[in-house]
Amino acid sequence: MMLQSFKGHDDAAMGALAAQVFDGIRALSPDSAGVSRPAFSDIETRTLDWLADFARTEGLHVEEDAGRNLLFCLPKDAQAESWVLIGSHVDSVPMGGNYDGLAGVVAGLIVLIRAARSGRSFRRPVKCLAMRGEESAWFGACYLGSKMLTGQLPDAELAAAHKGDGRSLRDHLDGLGIDTAPLAARTPICDLSKIEGYLELHIEQGPLLVERGLPAAVVSGIRGNFRHRLVRCIGEAGHSGAVPRAYRHDPVLAFAELMHRLDDTWDHLLRTGRDLVLTSGIVGTDPASHAISRIPDELGFSLDIRSQDAAILDQMRAYLREQMDDIGRSRGVRFDTGAEVAVAPALMDPTVIAGLETAMARVTDEPFTMPSGGGHDAAIFAQAGIPAGMVFVRNRNGSHNPDEAMEIGDFLVGTAILSAYLEAEE
């Protein structure tokens, strides 16, 4: 696949510039493996300071907003009445990769610098947003920075305790000098009317682009989900050799039957063109009491069910309950699902999707559109009524781990798609 060059920009120079930023930020935030940039931490602040110095060196205007995020733009657009926003987050998971989140911020900077160096104009003013606090690893809730900006931060998340020091998010924000009164009142801390659209470049967190041999994709939507962190399947303990099948209340077999039914339904929905993924990432009996010769009395498991279609999520929620009740009756067990945690799907704006697809057709010979399985700040902006769109960049080895392997060449394809979408046609 050949990248069609844009007049007046030097791919090699832009690639070297992007690598300089990635390497500089990596050096600021090393961990025993990968990088760690905790949300609302000193390391996150130093990352933003580094980006501000870099942007000023490149002649960009830099300002800080009420959430102590950074905004970058061409000097001529500093006083614009409204703008299109390119954004992402700078925090990471513990011992994570260097590209998750950061690639989206660097993409925005490259788009601005490319336009400045080439003399090309944007159709509308463009600003790049470097956000704090997207990862759930630190306070147990995700998208904190974008929820703060858009007035969607729940009280429970403002009071959430940090996994390390136990201090609340409110306490951490106070320490940064961020006014928490509007957050508690669910008031946006930025003027949403000034944001004409939100764009986000992100590494793909699955294998689809790698398997298809594609450098980038346009994102159609971000899957919503409902999750149960701990479902308890409660049965009855017994001797493995002494209890006949008809008298068993085995939670392991009940769990296996439930997952088999869910998998069959998943397969059926995919075959009929519907969108669904489901995962049980934690499964186990109690280590203190399990034994090779003991029928366990209880099994615990997690469940994560995702779809772009809210109706499918509702259907799966009801189906899950029906199947648990049926299996419970037939096998003499019961399921206790505990609390549900849910996030609504966020479809990207159809006009933005179409524009990005057209831009990708100009940049590559094989435009491609796909859903996002992971959540992103773009979903929060979409839920706030702002037209949103995303571009994925190929990345090997998944994300949230030190082995993220985005290539600069693929990254440049993604940024070229954004530039083609934003820049005025000649």
Secondary structure as UniProt FT lines:
FT   TURN            7..8
FT   HELIX           11..28
FT   TURN            39..40
FT   HELIX           42..57
FT   TURN            58..59
FT   STRAND          61..64
FT   TURN            66..67
FT   STRAND          70..73
FT   HELIX           75..77
FT   TURN            78..79
FT   STRAND          83..89
FT   TURN            94..95
FT   TURN            100..101
FT   HELIX           102..118
FT   STRAND          126..131
FT   TURN            136..139
FT   HELIX           144..150
FT   HELIX           155..158
FT   TURN            163..165
FT   HELIX           169..175
FT   TURN            176..177
FT   HELIX           181..184
FT   TURN            185..186
FT   HELIX           192..194
FT   STRAND          195..203
FT   HELIX           208..212
FT   STRAND          216..222
FT   STRAND          224..234
FT   STRAND          238..239
FT   TURN            240..242
FT   HELIX           245..247
FT   HELIX           251..271
FT   TURN            272..273
FT   STRAND          277..279
FT   STRAND          283..285
FT   TURN            287..289
FT   TURN            292..293
FT   STRAND          294..295
FT   STRAND          298..307
FT   HELIX           310..331
FT   STRAND          334..336
FT   STRAND          340..343
FT   STRAND          346..347
FT   HELIX           350..363
FT   STRAND          369..372
FT   HELIX           377..383
FT   TURN            384..385
FT   STRAND          388..393
FT   TURN            402..403
FT   HELIX           408..422
//
